[in-house]
Amino acid sequence: MNKTEFINAVSAKSGLSKVDAKKAVDAFVETVSEELKGGGKVALLGFGSFSVTEKSARKGVNPKTKQPITIPARKSVKFKAGSELAEQVK
């Protein structure tokens, strides 16, 4: 499901117009992004939680040249499904 399909589904399930559903989806994405950029965490009861993890620098190998490289440290977004969502997916 891509973003357009997701907006259409939200519109159909909520009774919102597609324009309003797009605004709601965009607001959700923007709010979660801003919170994660600030180092925060977003937890939605029954759905799951979004957080930022720190990945330290490490050694790796360039698969093309087989030369060792250093992979720099970075931040990564992590999603952990809530118990209700995990049960529904089973």
C-alpha positions as CSV (number, residue, x, y, z in Angstrom):
1,M,0.0,0.0,0.0
2,N,1.5,3.3,-1.0
3,K,0.6,6.8,0.5
4,T,-2.2,7.5,-2.0
5,E,-3.8,4.1,-1.3
6,F,-3.4,4.7,2.4
7,I,-5.1,8.1,2.2
8,N,-8.0,6.6,0.2
9,A,-8.4,3.9,2.9
10,V,-8.4,6.4,5.7
11,S,-10.9,8.5,3.8
12,A,-13.2,5.5,3.3
13,K,-13.0,4.2,6.9
14,S,-13.3,7.6,8.6
15,G,-15.9,9.3,6.4
16,L,-13.5,12.2,5.8
17,S,-13.0,13.6,2.4
18,K,-9.8,12.6,0.6
19,V,-8.5,16.2,1.1
20,D,-9.1,16.0,4.8
21,A,-7.7,12.5,5.0
22,K,-4.6,13.7,3.2
23,K,-4.2,16.6,5.7
24,A,-4.6,14.1,8.6
25,V,-2.1,11.7,7.2
26,D,0.4,14.5,6.4
27,A,-0.1,16.0,9.9
28,F,0.6,12.5,11.5
29,V,3.7,12.0,9.5
30,E,5.0,15.5,10.2
31,T,4.3,15.2,14.0
32,V,6.0,11.9,14.3
33,S,9.0,13.1,12.3
34,E,9.4,16.2,14.4
35,E,9.2,14.3,17.6
36,L,11.8,11.7,16.4
37,K,14.1,14.5,15.1
38,G,14.1,15.9,18.6
39,G,15.1,12.6,20.1
40,G,11.7,11.8,21.4
41,K,9.5,8.7,21.2
42,V,5.9,8.3,19.9
43,A,3.9,5.5,21.5
44,L,0.4,4.7,20.2
45,L,-1.4,2.3,22.6
46,G,-2.4,-0.8,20.8
47,F,-0.5,0.0,17.6
48,G,3.2,0.4,18.5
49,S,6.0,2.8,19.2
50,F,8.4,4.8,17.1
51,S,11.9,5.6,18.6
52,V,15.3,6.6,17.5
53,T,18.3,4.3,18.1
54,E,22.0,5.2,17.8
55,K,24.1,2.9,15.6
56,S,27.8,3.1,16.4
57,A,30.5,3.2,13.8
58,R,31.7,-0.2,12.6
59,K,33.9,-2.0,10.2
60,G,32.4,-3.4,7.0
61,V,33.5,-4.7,3.6
62,N,32.7,-3.1,0.2
63,P,31.0,-6.0,-1.6
64,K,32.2,-4.8,-5.0
65,T,35.9,-4.3,-4.2
66,K,36.2,-6.5,-1.1
67,Q,38.1,-3.6,0.6
68,P,37.5,-3.0,4.3
69,I,35.6,0.2,5.0
70,T,34.4,2.1,8.0
71,I,30.7,2.6,8.3
72,P,30.0,5.8,10.1
73,A,27.8,6.2,13.2
74,R,24.2,7.1,12.4
75,K,20.7,7.4,13.9
76,S,18.0,4.9,12.8
77,V,14.2,4.9,13.3
78,K,12.9,1.8,15.1
79,F,9.2,0.7,15.2
80,K,8.1,-1.9,17.7
81,A,4.6,-3.3,17.2
82,G,2.2,-3.2,20.1
83,S,0.7,-6.4,21.4
84,E,-2.7,-5.8,19.9
85,L,-1.2,-5.2,16.4
86,A,1.1,-8.2,16.8
87,E,-1.9,-10.4,17.7
88,Q,-4.0,-9.2,14.7
89,V,-1.1,-9.9,12.3
90,K,-0.6,-13.5,13.5
